[in-house]
Structures are given as structure tokens and as C-alpha cells.
Amino acid sequence: MQPRTKDVPNLWRDLKRKFPAATISLLDAVVHQAQGSAIYLVGGSVRDLLLNRPNLDLDLVLEGDAIRLGHALVKNSGGHLVSHKAFGTAVWWLPVDQAKLFRHLHMPVKGKHRVRLPDFIDLIASRRETYQHPAALPRVQFAGIREDLYRRDFTINTLAIRLDGSAKGQLLDPWGGLQDLRSRKLRTLHPLSFLDDPTRILRMLRLSARLGFKVEAQTSRQLKNYLPILKKVSGERIRTELEITLLEPDRVSTLRSMQKLGVLKTIHPKLRISLAAEKALATLRAKLASSPWVSEDFSVSDIGFVLWLMHLPAADVAAISDRLSFRAELRVAILSAVRLHSLKTKLPSMRPSTAVAVLEKAPDLAIYAFYLMNRGNKIGRILKTYAVKWRVVRPNTDGNRLKKLGLKPGPGYKRILDKLRSAWLDGEIRTSRQEDALLKKLLHEQR
């Protein structure tokens, strides 16, 4: 949607109209706690307000001590603070039980019209940043709001709304963000922007896909010039940007753009997105559907990585996992999914016991991703049957019974129990009497 073309010198009415009343009250409470220091709403929420897109991610810049403000908010309103002293920033995590906070804001604690507040607010001391070398973390010096906005990635993210004093609601636009917003263009603030922080390349392509904005010509040339600097960025930082990309509705078009411009190849020579991966990622949803595999131990972005990379050779996946510093569990899940994907033509013809033996070697994350690719076909039905039925099948016999029957403990226990289980899975036995008969035979062979 196009931003409005009229001048917007004051946006307080827009904020009150488009933000929930509880959020406005929360902003007023933060301003009151700031005790006269200039404070601004900045970044994506201002940009999206002008684009008429809902965005309640609150980034507040204070011309003062943001960490001290955060501690005062925790003391008066609850929650907890995560601060980063070196950068003068803090994240105020609002209390999980927000009843006290609503009372503090003079908002009704109960009622169907109550709107839940954000989980957290970013508090930032206005500052300037310098970079000692490309891709390094910045050195920080406190400065005014104009310089703080200049350190940001793109002009459309430099817009700020004053929240305090007589200038309350005033739009601050020192770097031409509003014009670029109206022109639907993405533009860096200075020629060395990508050199200072090469991860801005990934953020720019993500934002371009999300908003449908074009990259301004000079910015596009800057991207190509500084693309090789991405090789110097740590795997953790690159992975974080890719995780965010996988959570985007337009993840496939973003990754396709990254491939077209050589971004993926620069991150690692073997990193690419295939047509099969594009199709697989289209099955990914922002919220995990209820299933036998879903666990709190993995996230939507974890599933996204598995769906993306399971189509590549195992050796390539191992190398990419090293580059992106995947944790061990995710690496294993992707490699397991690679193996499952390679067996997709054989799995439908396998006996249930053989399929179970294969699937039990894979973590749930790998199986769930493989299932998402195959919902509605025979493989998907096999995977669902495995999850709800086959994997819980066990014989009535156990180790204690084998011991009572006089079998000496050893490897024979496992062989017998595995054969009994396979017989149940494959329908060769269906009753306890049939299991007893097979057990008698197996014991005779074992002895």
C-alpha cells in the first residue's frame, strides 16, 4: 500500500488511531519515566505506520541513559531487563502477568476489549557508531538523535516520532526517508554502509520482498561492490539473518533474490536454493501445526533450514552447517532428512518393520520436515502411521521374561525382542498366543 502523499508534520493522531489504547498508555508511561529526556519512536513501526501496515515492535531511542530508564521501568512496573552496557541499549521484557502493569496504566485488567501489550520494548541510547574494520561490531559514542538515525541501514528506517514535550508527535526525517518511502525505494545512507555492516545486504533483500520496494540504483551497485565482505561475517550473524528470512511470508522470493545476486554463493560456495527446496519451503507456516512430531526443542526456522537444505548432498550440508555454526542437533536433523529424502522412492515399498528401523534413526525434526513435504501422498500417510501407531508397538515380552525363561543376558535379548516387534509390525503375529509360539521358536534357535 502506498504511503500517503500529504505532509505529515505531526503523527500523534495517527498513532492514537492505529495503535491500541493500551500501547499508547504504555508509551506515555515510558515518557513519564524518562523524566524530560527527549525520547523517540523509531524504525520499522514508524515506517509501517506511514504504510498503513500493522507493526507494534516498539524501538525507543532516548537522548539519555536508556539502561537507567529500563531499570526504573522494571522497578515501577515489573518485568525484567536485559542490558548491553557497551552499546547503551536494553530490552525491557514486560511482566508475563500484565495485570499489575494494566493497573499502573489505568487500563481495565479484565474485559474482552483489553488488547495484549508487546512482550518487550527495545530501549536505545542515541549514539553514533564507528567500525574499526569491515564486518566488525561497532564502537559506540553517545550522540544526538540525528546522528543516531544516520547509523541505521536504510533511509526508510530513519524516520522517528517525538513522544515527549511540546513536540509530541512530530515526525523527524533528517535523511530523506519519507521521500524514499513515497517512491518505494530502498536506499543506504552512505556509500560505505554495506562495508560497515555486510549483513545489511541480507536485510535489504528481505525488506525489498516484504514491502515490494525496489533497490535504488546506486545502492544496488554498492551491494555488488561489497558483496565479497560477507565472507568475513561470522556464521552466527549470517545464520541469524537467515533465520529471520525463513520466518518471512516471502521467504522463497527473498532466497531466490539472494541466489540471483550471488549472496548465497558468497556465504558458502555450495549454498543454493533448488526448485524442490522452494516448493518445500512453501509448506512452512508461521505457527507450527499440531502433530506427533512438534516439540518445543525446535522452531519454525529450524524446520525451514531442514526443508531448504535436505535437497543438497550430505557433504555440502556438512560444510554449510560448519559455515553457519549450526548447533549439533540441527546439523544431525538436516543430514538425517537428506538420508530420508534419498529413500523417498523406496519407503513406500518397505515392510513396516523396515520403515520403522529407518525412521527411528532420524530425529523428530527431520521426520516432521519430511512429512510436510509429503502431506497428502503415500509417504505422508506412512510417516503419520509411524508417528501415531508403529513407533509405539512393543512385544508383550521383555527382558525380565526372557531372564525368567532361563536365557542368559546378552546380545540375544535384543535379537529376540527385535524379531518379536518386527513380527507385530508386519502383521505376522496378532495375538499374545501367536507371540508365545514365536518366542518359543526363537528361544530354541538361540540356545
N, C-alpha and C positions, 0 to 999 in steps of 0.2 A: 504494500500500500504506500502511495506517495505521501511524504510529509507535507504538511500544509505550507502554502507558499507565502502566506502573510507573515509579517514580522511578529516575533514572539518575545518582546522585551521582558514580560513577566509571566511565569508559568505556574504561579501558586494555585490559581483556579483550576488549571488543568490537572495538577497533582491531586487536589481535593476531589475532583470529579472522577478521576480514573484510578486512584489508589484507594484501598479500603480505609474506612474511617479509623480502624484500629492502627493501621500503618501510619497514618497522618499523626495520630496521637503519640505513637512511638517516636516519630521524628521530632515532634515538639518536645517530648521528654528528653531526648538526647541533646537537643539545642539548649534546653534549660540547664542541663547538667554541664554543658560546655562553658557556662558562666561568662558569656560575652565574647568568646573566641569565634572568629569567622569560621563557619562550617558550611560545607557544600555537598550536595548530592551529585555524584559524577558518574561518568562511564556509560555502561550499557543501559541502565534504567532510564537515563535522560535521553539517550539516543532512541530507545524504543518507545518512550513516551511520545516523542515527536513523530514516530512512525505508526502510532496507534497500535503497538504490539504490547501485550501484557508482559511485564518483566519487573518482578519485585525483589530482584537481587540488589540489596542496598549497600553501595560503596560510599562511605562518607569521608571526605577529606577535611581535616581540621588544621587551621593555621595555629598550631599549638601542640601540646603533648597528647597524642592520641592514646598512648598506653595509660596515662594517668586518668584520662576520661573513661577508658574502659574499666579500670578498677573502681571508679566511682559509680558507674552504672551497675556493676556486679553487686557492690555494697548496698545500693538503694533498691535495686530491682531484681536481684538474683541472677542465676545462671553462672557461667564461668568464663574466664578469659584465657585465650592463648595468644601470647605476645611474642613479637620478634624485635628485640631491642635494637639490633643492628640496623634495621630498616625503619624503626619508628612506627611499626604497624601492630595491630592487634585484631583479633576476631572475638567479638562478644557473642558467645553462644547463649541464646535466651533460655530461660528455665524450661525444662520439659513440661512441668506442670505450670501453665501460664496463668493460673487463677490469681496469684498474688500480683503478677505484672498487670493483668487487666484491671485489678482494683486500683493499682498505682496510677494507671492511665485513665481512671474514672470511666471505664468501659464495663458493660454488663458481663458478669462472669458466666452466666448461663443464657441460653436462648438460641433459637435456630438461626438468628441473623448474625451471630458472632462470627467473625472471619478470623481464621488462624493467622498468627503473625509468622514472619520468616523464622527459620531455625537459627539464623545468625546474622550479624551485621559486621561488615569489614570497616574498621576504623583506621584511618591513614593520616599520618602527619605529613603535611605538604612538604615536598622535598625536591631536590634536583639529584640526578644520578650521573655518574661518570663510570666509564668502563676502561679498565687497565689494558685489556686485550680482548679481541673478538670472542664472543660466546661466554665471556666471564660474567659472574654475578656482579652487580653494580656496587660502587661505593656511594654512600649516601651523605648528602648535606642538606640540612633543613633550609627551606626557601619558601617563597610566596606561592600562591595558588597558580599564577600564570606559568611559573617555571615547572610546577608540579604537572600541569596539564601538558606541557611540552615534552615530558619524558614518556608520554603514552604512545601507543603503537600507531593508531590511525587518526586522522583529523576528526572523523565522526565520533570518536570516543573521547574527544577533548571537551565536549560540552559539559557545563556544570550549572547547577541551580543553587543560588544562595538560599540558605534555610534560616538565617538569623537576622535580627535587626530590621532597620527600615528598608533594606534592600531585599527583604524576604521574597523569594520567588523570581528574582532577577536572573535571566539567562546570561551566562558568561561564555563568550565564544571568541577567544583571542586568536585562534589558529584556523579559522575558516571552516569549521566543522559543519555549520548549518548549511552553507552553500554546497558542500560536497554531499550532504545528506539529501538536499533537494535535487542534486544532479545524479544521485545514486551511484557515487563513485567511492572507491577505496583509495586513499592516498596516505603515504607516510608523511611524517612531519619534517623529515630532513633526509638528505641523501645517504647518511650512514646508519639509518635506522636498522636495517637488516644486519649490518655489520655489528652493531651493538648487541642485538639480540636476534640471532637467526631463527629462533622458534616463532618469531612473528610471521615468517613465511607460511607456516602451517596454520596459524591463527587467521591470516588474511584469506587463505583459500577456504577455510571453514566458514568465515563470516560472509564471504562472497556467495557461497552456496546457500547459506541460511537466508540472507537478505535479498538475494538476486541482484547484487551490485556488481558493477564492472570494476576491474582494477585499472586505475589511471595509467596512462601510457608510460610516464616516467617511472612510476612505481614498479611497473612490470619489468622495465629494463634493470632497475635496481635488484629485483628478485633474481634475475638471471645472472647478474654480475656477482652476487654474494651467495648464491646457492651452494658453492663448494664449502662455505664456512660451516654448513650444517654438520659436516663430518667431525667437527671439533666439539659438538654439543654432546653432553653425556647421554647415555642410554636412558637414564631415569627421566630426564627432562623431555626427551623425544617421546618416550613411552607415555608420559602424562598427557602430552598434546594429542597423541593418537587415541588414548582412552577417551578423551573428551570428544574427539571426532566420531568415535564409534557410538557415542550417545546421541549424536545429532540425527534428526529425521532424514537429512540429506547426506548421510554418511557416504553413500555409494558415489554420488556425483562429486563429493569432495575428494575422495580417494582416487577417483578417475582423473580429476584435475591434477592431483599430486603426481600421478603416474605420467600424465601427458607432459608436464613441465619438468620431469626428471627428479622430482623431490624424493620419491620413494627409492629410486636407484641411488640417489646421493646418500640417503640414510644407510642403506646397505645394498650392494650390487645385486643381491638375489631377492630383494623385497619388491613385490609386484602384486597387482590385483587382477585375477583372471575373471573371465566371464562367469565361470562357475562360482567363484567367490562372491561376485556381485549379486548373483541370484540367491546365494545362501544368506548374505547379509540383509537382503530384502525381507527375510523372515524374522529378523530381530525386532523386538519391541522394547519400548522404554521401560516397561514393567514386566518382570518375569511371570509367565503364566504358571498356574499351579500344576505341578507334575510330580511324579515319584522321584525325579532326579534333583529338583531345585533345592539348593542348600544355601544357607547364609554364608557359606565359605567362599562362594563365587558371585561375581557381579555381572551386570549386563555387558560391561566392557570385556570381561574375561570371555564370555560366550562369543562376543564379537571377534576377538582375536582368534579363537578356535575356528569359527566359521570362515574367517578370512584366510588363515594360514594352512588349514588342513588340506588344501588342494595343492600344496607345494611339496617337493621331495623332502624326505626326512632330513637329509644333510643340510638343505637350505634352511629348514625350520630351526635346526640346532644352531646354525650360525646367526640367524636373525634373533633368536632368543638370547644369545650372548650379547649381541649389539644393543638390544633393548632392555637388557638386565631383567628379564622375566624372573619372577620367583620360581622356585623349583616345581611347585605344584602346577603352575600354569604351563611351564615347559613340558612336563610329563603329559598333561592333558592334551596339548596340541599334537605331540608326537603320537599319542595313543589314537587320536582322531585321524591322523594321517594313515595309520595302520587300518583302522576301521573303514575308512574311505576306500582303501585299496582292495578291501574284501567285499565291496558292495555287490558285486556280481555273484559271489559265491555264497553269501549269507542266506539268501532265500532258499537255497537247496540243502543247507546244512540240517542235520538232525538237531533237535532241541538241545541235547546234551553237548554237542559240538559247539553250537552257537553260544551256550552258556559258558563253556570253557573259554571261548574267545572274549566274550563281553565282560566276564568277571575280572579280566586282566586290565580293563580300562576304567579310569575314574569316572564318576557320575557326570562331571563337566563335559568330558569327551562324548559320552553316550547321549547326553541331552542335546548337545550341538548337532550330533549326527542325526538324532531324531527330528530336530527342527527342519533339517534339510529334506527329510523323507516322510513328513506327515502326509497321510493320505495314500501312500503306496505300501507294497508288501513289506518292505524293510521297516517302515514306520510301525506297522502292525506287529512285526516280530519284536521290535525294541520295546513296545508297550507291553506285550505279553511277558517279555523277560522281566520288566520292571515290576509288574503287579502280580506275577504268578511264578515264573520259572525260578527266579533267584531266591525265593523263599522255600523252595522244595527241599526237603531233607528226608532221609530214610528214618524209619522208626528206630532202627538200630543205632547205637552209639558206641563209643569206646568202652564204656563200663560193661555193656552187654557182651562185647567181644572178650573182655577180660574174664567175665564170669563163665563164658563158654570155653575157657581154657586156652585162648590164643595169647601167645607171648607178645607183649608190647613191642612194636617196631613198625617198619615201613608197611608191613602187611595190613595194618589197621586202615591206613589211608587208601590203599588199593581197594580194599573190600568196600569201604564206605563210599568211595567214588563210584564204584560199579553199581552199588545199590541205588545211589542217587541218579545215575545215568539211566538206569532201568525205569525208575519212576518217571523221569523227564520224557523218555522216549515212548512211554506207554507200554513197555514190555511187562511191567507189573502194575497192578491197580489195587491190590488188597494186601493187608498185612500177612495173610496166609501165603500169598504168592511171594512176598518178600522173604518170609521164613524159609520157603523152599529154595529160593535163590541163595540165601545166606548159607544154608546147609551145603549147597553145592560149592560155593566159594570157599568155605572153611575146609572142605575136603581137598580142594585144589591147593589151598595154602599149606596144608600140612603135608 
